[in-house]
Amino acid sequence: MTDTATPTTTSAALEQAAREQDLVDRVVASFAGCPDPRLRQVMQSLTRHLHAFIRDVRLTEAEWNTAIAFLTDAGHISDDERQEFILFSDVLGASMQTIAVNNEAYENATEATVFGPFFIADAPEIPRGGDIAGEAPGTPCWVEGTVTDTDGNPVSGARIEVWEADEDGFYDVQYADGRVAGRAHLYADEDGGYRFWGLTPTPYPIPSDGPVGRMLAAVGRSPVRASHLHFMVTAPGYRTLVTHIFVEGDPQLEIGDSVFGVKDSLVERFEDQAPDTPTPDGRDLGGRPWARTRFDIVLAPRA
């Protein structure tokens, strides 16, 4: 038998590769005059990786046009209350990778995870022990803990932003009536303590009626997120912490979180309480069952 690769085909392949590499080199060189060194580095690296991807999969023109249409649709569906590009970043794991790069492990500091697309600035302030639910449906849950530094010293006055979906799987901004529910902020006391009433988290799907949802369906992936409660904690001199807590025993933890946000250190026990169990603050829940959990937060120093 003889080798089927002829000198002619080998020469053609080499010439094709050279043409492709020449284009990469020319595009990379086009950014050489950028006066911002960081922007130059980012754009040149992006160019190399993007062209490498196109060449690796031998991307067709039809596939590239589909990608452009996807991005266009993501732009059209995004607004002040919905950010499809964040969803796209989340489901590709790009959000979590960026968080990993920018929140390097520091001693015993609480791990960070994805921000998500449903944070709203200027959520109402509640007193410690107040209720963030705002009439949202769900099982009441008492959440308490402390905010400390990595040496165990309390971080007095730390601002704690919390937000979550209701038991139907929707955040307040997904409703059309302008409600504010399932979100608030409060401050840690002088001992670093905090406490509030929220809702016991439940699994829910990320918005799947747009291009990201269609993409997940096309590749056979679930849009469902594991049950979680969002936190953002800030204090002068400390690294801002954006994180969640997840519910121990949630079956979705085994199935998988659609945005890869779960970390073992953030899985907490939510203890179900019988309707007649006294609440920590004496609140009358009208005979409803409730739950409780504890989440102690450790902040890393600002670099």
C-alpha positions in Angstrom: 0.0 0.0 0.0 1.1 3.5 -0.6 0.7 6.7 1.4 -2.5 8.5 0.2 -1.0 11.9 1.1 0.7 13.3 -2.1 3.3 16.1 -2.2 0.6 18.2 -3.8 -2.0 17.8 -1.1 0.7 18.2 1.6 1.8 21.4 -0.1 -1.8 22.7 -0.3 -2.3 22.0 3.4 0.8 23.8 4.4 -0.1 26.7 2.2 -3.6 26.9 3.7 -2.1 26.8 7.3 0.3 29.5 6.4 -2.5 31.7 5.0 -4.5 31.2 8.2 -1.6 32.0 10.4 -0.7 35.1 8.4 -4.2 36.4 9.1 -3.8 35.8 12.8 -0.4 37.5 12.8 -1.8 40.6 11.0 -4.8 41.0 13.3 -2.6 40.6 16.4 -0.2 43.2 15.0 -3.0 45.6 14.4 -3.3 46.1 18.1 0.4 46.7 18.6 0.0 50.5 18.7 -2.6 50.4 21.5 -1.4 52.9 24.2 -3.0 50.9 27.0 -0.7 47.9 27.7 -3.5 45.9 29.5 -6.0 46.5 26.7 -3.3 45.5 24.1 -2.6 42.3 26.0 -6.3 41.4 26.2 -7.2 42.1 22.6 -4.1 40.3 21.2 -4.8 37.2 23.4 -8.5 37.3 22.5 -7.6 37.4 18.8 -5.2 34.4 19.1 -7.7 32.3 21.1 -10.7 33.2 18.9 -8.8 32.4 15.7 -7.5 29.2 17.2 -11.0 28.1 18.0 -12.2 28.9 14.5 -9.3 26.9 13.0 -9.6 24.0 15.5 -13.3 23.3 14.7 -13.1 24.4 11.1 -16.1 26.7 11.8 -18.5 27.1 8.8 -19.9 30.4 7.6 -23.3 29.2 8.5 -22.2 28.4 12.1 -20.6 31.8 12.4 -23.8 33.5 11.2 -25.8 31.4 13.7 -23.4 32.7 16.5 -24.0 36.3 15.3 -27.7 35.8 15.4 -27.5 34.3 18.9 -25.6 37.3 20.2 -28.1 39.7 18.4 -31.0 37.9 20.0 -29.3 38.1 23.4 -28.9 41.8 23.0 -32.6 42.3 22.0 -33.9 40.3 25.0 -31.7 42.1 27.5 -32.9 45.1 29.4 -32.5 46.8 32.8 -34.1 43.8 34.6 -32.8 40.9 32.4 -29.2 40.4 31.3 -29.0 37.5 28.8 -25.2 37.9 28.4 -24.7 37.2 32.1 -26.8 34.0 31.7 -24.6 33.1 28.7 -21.5 33.7 30.7 -22.9 31.7 33.6 -23.9 28.6 31.7 -20.5 28.5 30.0 -18.7 28.5 33.3 -17.0 31.8 32.3 -18.5 33.7 35.2 -17.2 31.1 37.7 -13.8 31.0 36.1 -13.5 34.8 36.3 -14.5 34.6 40.0 -11.9 31.9 40.6 -9.2 34.1 39.0 -10.2 37.2 40.9 -10.9 35.6 44.3 -7.9 33.6 45.1 -8.1 31.4 48.1 -7.1 33.2 51.2 -6.7 31.3 54.5 -10.2 30.5 55.8 -12.1 33.2 53.9 -15.6 32.3 52.6 -15.5 31.2 49.0 -17.1 33.4 46.3 -19.5 32.3 43.6 -21.5 33.7 40.8 -23.3 37.1 41.0 -26.2 36.1 38.8 -28.4 38.4 36.7 -31.0 39.4 39.3 -29.1 41.7 41.8 -30.7 45.1 42.1 -28.9 48.0 43.8 -30.6 50.0 46.5 -32.7 47.2 47.9 -34.6 48.3 51.1 -32.9 48.2 54.4 -34.3 46.0 57.2 -33.3 45.9 60.8 -31.6 42.9 62.2 -34.2 40.2 62.6 -36.4 41.8 59.8 -38.0 40.0 56.9 -36.8 40.2 53.4 -39.6 38.1 51.9 -42.1 41.0 51.3 -45.1 38.7 51.0 -43.3 36.4 48.5 -44.6 32.8 48.6 -42.5 30.2 50.4 -41.6 28.6 53.7 -40.3 31.1 56.2 -36.6 30.6 57.1 -34.6 32.1 59.9 -31.0 32.9 58.8 -28.4 34.0 61.2 -24.6 34.1 61.5 -21.6 36.3 62.0 -19.2 38.3 59.9 -15.6 38.1 60.9 -12.1 38.5 59.5 -9.8 35.5 59.0 -8.5 35.8 62.6 -12.1 35.6 64.0 -12.4 39.3 64.8 -16.0 40.6 64.3 -16.5 43.0 61.3 -18.8 45.4 62.9 -21.2 47.3 60.5 -20.5 45.0 57.5 -23.2 45.6 54.9 -25.0 42.4 53.9 -27.1 42.3 50.8 -29.4 39.3 50.4 -31.7 38.3 47.6 -33.5 35.1 46.5 -36.3 33.6 44.3 -39.7 32.8 45.7 -41.0 29.2 45.9 -42.4 29.5 42.4 -38.8 30.1 41.1 -39.1 33.8 40.3 -37.3 36.8 41.5 -39.3 40.0 42.1 -37.9 41.7 39.0 -39.4 38.9 36.8 -42.9 40.0 37.7 -44.5 42.9 35.9 -46.1 44.6 38.8 -43.0 46.3 40.2 -43.0 44.4 43.5 -40.0 44.4 45.8 -39.7 41.0 47.5 -37.1 38.5 48.4 -34.3 41.1 48.7 -33.0 43.6 51.3 -29.9 44.8 53.0 -28.9 44.9 56.7 -25.8 45.6 58.8 -23.9 43.4 61.2 -24.0 44.4 64.8 -20.9 45.3 66.9 -20.2 41.6 67.4 -20.5 40.9 63.7 -23.8 39.2 64.2 -26.7 39.3 61.7 -30.1 37.7 61.4 -33.2 37.9 59.2 -36.2 36.1 58.0 -36.2 34.9 54.4 -37.6 32.0 52.5 -36.3 28.4 52.4 -34.6 28.3 48.9 -36.0 25.9 46.3 -34.6 24.9 42.9 -35.6 26.9 39.9 -34.7 27.2 36.2 -32.8 30.2 34.9 -34.9 32.1 32.2 -35.1 29.6 29.3 -37.3 31.5 26.9 -34.4 33.2 25.2 -31.3 32.3 23.2 -29.5 30.8 26.2 -32.4 28.6 27.0 -32.6 27.4 23.3 -28.9 26.7 23.4 -29.2 24.6 26.6 -32.1 22.7 25.0 -30.1 22.0 21.8 -27.2 20.5 23.8 -29.4 18.6 26.2 -28.5 20.5 29.4 -30.9 21.4 32.2 -31.5 25.1 33.0 -32.2 24.3 36.7 -30.2 25.9 39.4 -29.6 24.3 42.8 -31.6 25.9 45.7 -29.7 28.9 47.0 -29.7 32.2 48.8 -27.5 35.1 47.5 -25.2 37.2 49.7 -23.0 40.2 48.9 -21.0 41.4 51.9 -19.0 44.6 52.0 -16.9 46.4 54.6 -14.0 48.9 54.5 -10.7 47.2 54.2 -12.1 43.9 53.1 -12.5 42.2 49.7 -16.1 42.3 48.6 -17.7 38.9 48.9 -20.3 37.7 46.4 -21.5 34.3 47.3 -24.5 31.9 47.9 -25.5 29.3 50.4 -26.9 26.0 49.1 -29.3 23.6 50.8 -27.9 20.4 52.1 -29.8 17.4 50.7 -31.2 19.3 47.7 -31.3 16.6 44.9 -30.2 19.2 42.4 -26.8 19.2 44.0 -26.3 15.7 42.6 -27.8 16.5 39.2 -25.8 19.6 38.7 -26.1 23.4 38.9 -26.7 25.0 35.5 -24.2 27.8 36.2 -21.6 25.7 38.0 -21.9 27.9 41.2 -21.9 25.2 43.8 -19.0 24.8 46.2 -18.9 22.2 49.0 -18.0 24.9 51.6 -21.2 26.8 50.8 -23.6 23.9 51.3 -25.4 24.5 54.6 -28.0 22.6 56.7 -31.5 24.0 56.6 -33.3 22.5 59.6 -37.1 22.1 59.1 -39.1 23.2 62.1 -42.6 21.9 63.1 -45.4 24.5 63.1 -45.5 24.6 66.9 -41.8 25.2 67.3 -41.0 28.5 69.0 -39.2 31.0 66.7 -36.0 32.6 67.8 -37.5 36.1 68.0 -41.0 35.1 69.1 -42.6 35.7 65.7 -46.1 34.2 65.2 -46.1 32.3 61.9 -49.8 31.5 62.2 -49.2 27.7 62.5 -46.9 27.4 59.5 -43.8 25.2 59.4 -40.5 27.0 59.0 -36.8 26.4 58.7 -33.6 27.8 60.1 -29.9 27.9 59.0 -26.7 29.4 60.1 -24.0 30.9 57.8 -20.9 32.4 59.3 -19.1 34.7 56.9 -15.3 35.2 56.8 -14.0 38.2 54.8 -10.5 38.3 53.2 -8.6 41.6 53.5 -8.5 43.9 50.5 -5.4 43.4 48.5 
